[in-house]
Amino acid sequence: MNFTEIAQNRQSCRSYDASREVEQEKLNAILESARLAPSACNAQPYKITVCRGEATAKVAKAVQGMGMNKFASDAPVLLVLSEQPYNATAALGAKVKKNDYRSIDIGIMTAYLTAEATAQGLSTCILGWLDDAEIRKICDLDAPVRLVVTLGYAKEDDKLRQKKRKDMTELVAYVE
């Protein structure tokens, strides 16, 4: 699958097959792609906490406040993405340029992670609705949780939906 095919086939899954486990070799490939993602000054200011078993159920509950993300309970793996400190070079750049690059770096890493999951035949959903304090307690983290990614196999009847995107003329401008 080339990158355009990955982009065309990747969608947010809200219907997981709870009976299918994620193979360790596929999970390893996904985590390796995340490790290879670019970041400001190669700081990689994030940590990926892989939740399986009881931890998955507990984290799933922590992303379901106010009736949200009920499908998370069926995903066999939840990836908790937490923010970590910069290295010295990135910290200096962030201070000088008055721009915190960590959220950008976490976004890039998440794109790599979800793209590789699609290439591996798995589905994902990126969740920002979460109980930070509860997930920190469950995962023994001392840094802010920024995202949780559900990971697993979609149910057979979860078909690819038509993508609704802005027209290219709304997104791209050329300046010469």
C-alpha positions as CSV (number, residue, x, y, z in Angstrom):
1,M,0.0,0.0,0.0
2,N,1.5,3.4,-1.0
3,F,1.0,6.5,1.2
4,T,-1.9,7.8,-0.9
5,E,-3.7,4.5,-0.5
6,I,-3.1,4.6,3.2
7,A,-4.6,8.1,3.4
8,Q,-7.6,7.0,1.3
9,N,-8.2,3.9,3.5
10,R,-7.5,5.3,7.0
11,Q,-10.6,6.4,8.9
12,S,-11.7,6.7,12.5
13,C,-13.0,3.4,13.6
14,R,-15.9,3.3,16.0
15,S,-16.8,-0.4,15.6
16,Y,-14.1,-2.8,16.8
17,D,-14.1,-6.6,16.7
18,A,-13.5,-7.2,20.4
19,S,-12.8,-10.9,19.8
20,R,-9.7,-10.2,17.6
21,E,-6.4,-9.5,19.4
22,V,-3.7,-7.3,17.8
23,E,-0.6,-9.4,17.0
24,Q,2.6,-8.3,18.7
25,E,4.5,-8.1,15.5
26,K,2.0,-5.7,14.0
27,L,2.0,-3.6,17.3
28,N,5.8,-3.6,17.1
29,A,5.7,-2.3,13.5
30,I,3.3,0.5,14.5
31,L,5.5,1.5,17.5
32,E,8.6,1.5,15.3
33,S,6.9,3.9,12.8
34,A,6.0,6.2,15.7
35,R,9.6,6.0,16.9
36,L,10.9,7.1,13.5
37,A,8.5,10.1,13.2
38,P,10.3,13.5,12.9
39,S,10.2,15.9,15.8
40,A,11.8,19.3,16.5
41,C,15.5,18.8,17.2
42,N,14.7,15.1,17.4
43,A,13.5,15.7,20.9
44,Q,10.6,13.1,20.7
45,P,8.8,14.9,23.6
46,Y,6.3,12.1,24.1
47,K,5.8,8.7,25.6
48,I,3.6,5.9,24.3
49,T,2.0,3.8,27.0
50,V,0.5,0.6,25.5
51,C,-2.6,-0.6,27.4
52,R,-3.9,-4.1,27.1
53,G,-6.1,-6.3,29.3
54,E,-7.4,-4.7,32.5
55,A,-5.6,-1.4,31.8
56,T,-7.5,-1.1,28.5
57,A,-10.8,-1.4,30.3
58,K,-9.8,1.2,32.8
59,V,-8.5,3.7,30.2
60,A,-11.5,3.1,28.0
61,K,-13.7,4.1,30.9
62,A,-11.6,7.3,31.3
63,V,-12.3,8.4,27.7
64,Q,-16.1,7.8,28.0
65,G,-17.2,10.8,30.1
66,M,-20.6,12.2,29.3
67,G,-21.4,9.2,27.0
68,M,-18.5,9.8,24.6
69,N,-16.4,7.1,22.9
70,K,-18.4,4.0,24.0
71,F,-16.6,2.0,21.3
72,A,-13.3,2.3,23.1
73,S,-14.3,-0.6,25.3
74,D,-14.2,-2.9,22.3
75,A,-10.7,-1.9,21.2
76,P,-8.2,-4.5,22.4
77,V,-5.3,-2.0,22.6
78,L,-5.3,1.6,23.7
79,L,-2.2,3.8,23.2
80,V,-1.9,6.6,25.7
81,L,0.2,9.5,24.3
82,S,1.7,11.7,27.0
83,E,3.7,14.8,26.7
84,Q,7.3,14.7,27.8
85,P,10.0,17.4,28.3
86,Y,12.0,18.7,25.3
87,N,15.7,18.2,24.9
88,A,17.8,21.3,25.6
89,T,18.0,22.4,21.9
90,A,14.2,22.1,21.3
91,A,13.5,23.9,24.6
92,L,15.7,26.8,23.6
93,G,14.1,27.0,20.2
94,A,10.6,26.9,21.7
95,K,11.6,29.7,24.1
96,V,13.3,31.9,21.4
97,K,10.5,31.4,18.9
98,K,7.7,31.4,21.5
99,N,6.2,28.3,20.1
100,D,5.7,25.0,22.0
101,Y,6.5,22.4,19.4
102,R,5.4,19.4,21.5
103,S,1.8,19.3,20.3
104,I,3.0,19.5,16.7
105,D,5.5,16.7,17.4
106,I,2.8,14.6,19.1
107,G,0.5,15.2,16.1
108,I,3.2,14.1,13.6
109,M,4.0,11.0,15.6
110,T,0.3,10.2,15.8
111,A,-0.1,10.5,12.0
112,Y,2.8,8.0,11.5
113,L,1.4,5.6,14.1
114,T,-2.1,5.6,12.6
115,A,-0.8,5.4,9.0
116,E,1.3,2.3,9.9
117,A,-1.7,0.8,11.7
118,T,-3.7,1.2,8.4
119,A,-0.8,-0.4,6.4
120,Q,-0.9,-3.3,8.9
121,G,-4.7,-3.8,8.3
122,L,-5.7,-2.4,11.7
123,S,-8.0,0.4,12.5
124,T,-7.6,3.4,14.9
125,C,-9.4,6.4,16.3
126,I,-7.7,9.4,17.8
127,L,-9.4,10.5,21.1
128,G,-8.9,13.9,22.7
129,W,-11.9,13.5,25.0
130,L,-10.3,12.0,28.1
131,D,-9.8,12.3,31.9
132,D,-6.2,13.2,32.1
133,A,-5.9,12.8,35.9
134,E,-7.5,9.3,35.9
135,I,-5.4,8.1,33.0
136,R,-2.2,9.4,34.6
137,K,-3.2,7.4,37.7
138,I,-3.9,4.2,35.7
139,C,-0.7,4.4,33.7
140,D,1.5,5.8,36.4
141,L,2.3,8.9,34.4
142,D,3.6,12.2,35.8
143,A,3.1,14.2,32.5
144,P,0.0,15.4,30.7
145,V,-1.9,12.9,28.6
146,R,-2.6,14.5,25.2
147,L,-4.3,11.8,23.2
148,V,-5.5,8.2,23.4
149,V,-5.5,6.1,20.2
150,T,-7.8,3.1,20.0
151,L,-6.3,0.2,18.1
152,G,-7.7,-3.1,16.8
153,Y,-9.5,-4.8,13.9
154,A,-12.7,-3.2,12.6
155,K,-15.8,-5.3,12.5
156,E,-16.4,-6.9,9.1
157,D,-19.5,-4.6,8.5
158,D,-17.5,-1.4,9.2
159,K,-17.1,-0.3,5.6
160,L,-14.9,2.5,4.3
161,R,-16.9,5.7,4.3
162,Q,-16.7,8.4,1.7
163,K,-14.3,11.1,2.8
164,K,-15.8,14.6,3.2
165,R,-13.0,17.1,2.7
166,K,-12.6,20.7,1.7
167,D,-12.0,21.4,-2.0
168,M,-8.3,21.8,-2.9
169,T,-8.9,25.5,-3.7
170,E,-10.0,26.1,-0.1
171,L,-6.8,24.5,1.3
172,V,-4.0,25.5,-1.0
173,A,-2.7,28.9,-2.1
174,Y,0.2,29.5,-4.4
175,V,2.5,32.5,-4.0
176,E,5.3,33.4,-6.4
